[in-house]
Amino acid sequence: MSIDKETVRKVAKLARLAVPEERLEPLAAELSGILGWIEQLNEVDVEGVEAMTSTVDVTLPMREDNLATDYTGGKRARDIVANAPKTEDHFFVVPKVVE
Amino acid sequence: MSDITDLTLAGLRQGLKTREISSKEATEAYLGRAEAAEKLNAFITPTPDKALEMAALSDAKLATGEGGDLEGVPLGIKDLFCTEGTLTTAGSHILDGFRPKYESSVTANLFGDGAVMIGKLNMDEFAMGSSNETSFYGNVINPWRRKGQQTPLTPGGSSGGSAASVAARLCAGATATDTGGSIRQPAAFTGTVGLKPTYGRCSRWGIVAFASSLDQAGPLTQDVRDAAIMLKSMAGHDPKDSTCIDQPVPDYEASLGQGIKGLKIGVPKEYRLDGMPAEIEALWQQGIEWMKDAGAEIVDVSLPLTKYALPVYYIVAPAEASSNLARYDGVKYGLRIEGSDITRQYEKTRAAGFGDEVKRRVLIGTYVLSAGYYDAYYLRAQKVRKKIFDEFLETFKQVDLLLTPSTPSAAFGLGEKSHDPVQMYLNDIFTVTANLAGLPGISVPAGLDRQGLPLGLQLIGKPFDEETMLRGAFSLEQAAGFNQRPDEWWVG
């Protein structure tokens, strides 16, 4: 399956990646090369095979419904915004998203 | 003591316990070597102040006869592990200035056992690469060179900094991670031991995520005993990672001496590739002989789906990566490039922050997960993966371990393969199968090729049976007697 320039443009939009116009064509060629190589999976008969979800046969563990006190617990707003490029109080600041 | 950095981790630990060596001395010795090895570019962030602080605390504990299993031992930490208060970059521009407010579970385990961090190690960006050429912080250079030549070689990737720093003895051991071969391939290229545990053995909490169903942390060390010691400290249950298994951690070191008499070692014929260097084939045969001599029984086995492992990987890993890397948006941490609106800001930040290989994989992942293609690519890949998994489990009914080469070549020159993504991906052809099936694997240095470069042999074990795998690895190591070291051309 080969990918064209327009598909790269569309996928880049979905992935939120700005791709300059002159890179679209070379990327289409690169991605087509990789996907062409991947196509060999069509040789494998997967009729009736269940898709893999986990290599370890365990049920998802449940925890007590308590507020954690470790890193995953509450009252860490200051830590959560500590690395943000722009903040105000305990909020992340982004360009205006509503009119 | 002639030179502290000549010791293995086990030897150093002994010296620290008996107080013949202080952690301060050991830490200073490694820091000195690391400083003199700038040409290798193994570190992104050396942390000498933190190291000396941690060493002082360790010395105080050792003085009173206390201290953990790794008390005072200086380690290098791959820059994929979040370290509280210390810059963590994952080799990417997009994490500029990120100082985590928390510690990854694996590093917390190691530091809890007394280990000293001497720095954060260079790596391929987001662990995506097999040559350490995708790092925003530049290539790591392999301490090994071809005999009589000065061509800079790759240390492998993505744990290139971990492998180079252990091979050049800039730390007593290093943490690493393996998604498709990123521990074992660099270990093979640098004459070191690299162990990828069973998926679920080590917690992934606090490790920058690449492909969550494949990522696993493990040690990169000078020898098999050191790998056993480090793994014991790194492994263990963690409620913060729901895929981390709640099983006791065995004393891996204790199993080493048990030998391999009576073990059944499978040799999968599909790991014999057209065009593979004759030396690798010969080394594999040699490995088979060594294991026979040690009393193991060799069983020829067949894993016909092996050739599909890499194509499956290059759907599953980019798909998971495109999802995991959606978090880098210039809002919560790291780099931000301002845009006219929030979407432009996302697009510009990600375009500036990600390198070419990361962009390529994010695009592939987004494509294979997009409407209309999901069934044809992602779902099919996960079905083939299931068949590969079943094929391994079936084979492990007849054998205890599998023996294969670690890589299809020795270390190659920087720039030799970076122009062709698929050629680069083929580096992981022998290692990626263990990730898809969640199995433990280890690469052990087994000899030098005629150009004087190290080559490795790989053992793959049953799920959660790292003990048998380590017994096999120890036996291979004893037989190979690999004790060569690279010339220290980088000094001075």
Chai-1 contact restraints between the chains, C-beta under 6 A:
chainA,res_idxA,chainB,res_idxB,connection_type,confidence,min_distance_angstrom,max_distance_angstrom,comment,restraint_id
A,V11,B,L363,contact,1.0,0.0,6.0,A-B,restraint_1
A,V11,B,T366,contact,1.0,0.0,6.0,A-B,restraint_2
A,V11,B,Y367,contact,1.0,0.0,6.0,A-B,restraint_3
A,L14,B,T366,contact,1.0,0.0,6.0,A-B,restraint_4
A,A15,B,V362,contact,1.0,0.0,6.0,A-B,restraint_5
A,A15,B,L363,contact,1.0,0.0,6.0,A-B,restraint_6
A,A15,B,T366,contact,1.0,0.0,6.0,A-B,restraint_7
A,R16,B,Y346,contact,1.0,0.0,6.0,A-B,restraint_8
A,R16,B,E347,contact,1.0,0.0,6.0,A-B,restraint_9
A,R16,B,R350,contact,1.0,0.0,6.0,A-B,restraint_10
A,L17,B,R350,contact,1.0,0.0,6.0,A-B,restraint_11
A,L17,B,A351,contact,1.0,0.0,6.0,A-B,restraint_12
A,A18,B,E347,contact,1.0,0.0,6.0,A-B,restraint_13
A,A18,B,K348,contact,1.0,0.0,6.0,A-B,restraint_14
A,A18,B,A351,contact,1.0,0.0,6.0,A-B,restraint_15
A,I34,B,P421,contact,1.0,0.0,6.0,A-B,restraint_16
A,W37,B,V422,contact,1.0,0.0,6.0,A-B,restraint_17
A,I38,B,P311,contact,1.0,0.0,6.0,A-B,restraint_18
A,I38,B,Y314,contact,1.0,0.0,6.0,A-B,restraint_19
A,Q40,B,P311,contact,1.0,0.0,6.0,A-B,restraint_20
A,L41,B,Y308,contact,1.0,0.0,6.0,A-B,restraint_21
A,L41,B,P311,contact,1.0,0.0,6.0,A-B,restraint_22
A,L41,B,R380,contact,1.0,0.0,6.0,A-B,restraint_23
A,L41,B,V384,contact,1.0,0.0,6.0,A-B,restraint_24
A,V44,B,Y308,contact,1.0,0.0,6.0,A-B,restraint_25
A,V44,B,V384,contact,1.0,0.0,6.0,A-B,restraint_26
A,V46,B,K383,contact,1.0,0.0,6.0,A-B,restraint_27
A,V49,B,K383,contact,1.0,0.0,6.0,A-B,restraint_28
A,V49,B,K386,contact,1.0,0.0,6.0,A-B,restraint_29
A,V49,B,K387,contact,1.0,0.0,6.0,A-B,restraint_30
A,A51,B,L379,contact,1.0,0.0,6.0,A-B,restraint_31
A,A51,B,Q382,contact,1.0,0.0,6.0,A-B,restraint_32
A,A51,B,K383,contact,1.0,0.0,6.0,A-B,restraint_33
A,M52,B,Q382,contact,1.0,0.0,6.0,A-B,restraint_34
A,M52,B,R385,contact,1.0,0.0,6.0,A-B,restraint_35
A,M52,B,K386,contact,1.0,0.0,6.0,A-B,restraint_36
A,T55,B,Y199,contact,1.0,0.0,6.0,A-B,restraint_37
A,T55,B,G438,contact,1.0,0.0,6.0,A-B,restraint_38
A,V56,B,G200,contact,1.0,0.0,6.0,A-B,restraint_39
A,L60,B,S242,contact,1.0,0.0,6.0,A-B,restraint_40
A,P61,B,S242,contact,1.0,0.0,6.0,A-B,restraint_41
A,Y71,B,Y102,contact,1.0,0.0,6.0,A-B,restraint_42
A,D79,B,K101,contact,1.0,0.0,6.0,A-B,restraint_43
A,A82,B,K101,contact,1.0,0.0,6.0,A-B,restraint_44
A,N83,B,F98,contact,1.0,0.0,6.0,A-B,restraint_45
A,N83,B,Y333,contact,1.0,0.0,6.0,A-B,restraint_46
A,A84,B,K332,contact,1.0,0.0,6.0,A-B,restraint_47
A,P85,B,R336,contact,1.0,0.0,6.0,A-B,restraint_48
A,F92,B,V331,contact,1.0,0.0,6.0,A-B,restraint_49
A,V94,B,V331,contact,1.0,0.0,6.0,A-B,restraint_50
A,V94,B,I342,contact,1.0,0.0,6.0,A-B,restraint_51
A,P95,B,D341,contact,1.0,0.0,6.0,A-B,restraint_52
A,P95,B,I342,contact,1.0,0.0,6.0,A-B,restraint_53
A,P95,B,Q345,contact,1.0,0.0,6.0,A-B,restraint_54
A,V97,B,I342,contact,1.0,0.0,6.0,A-B,restraint_55
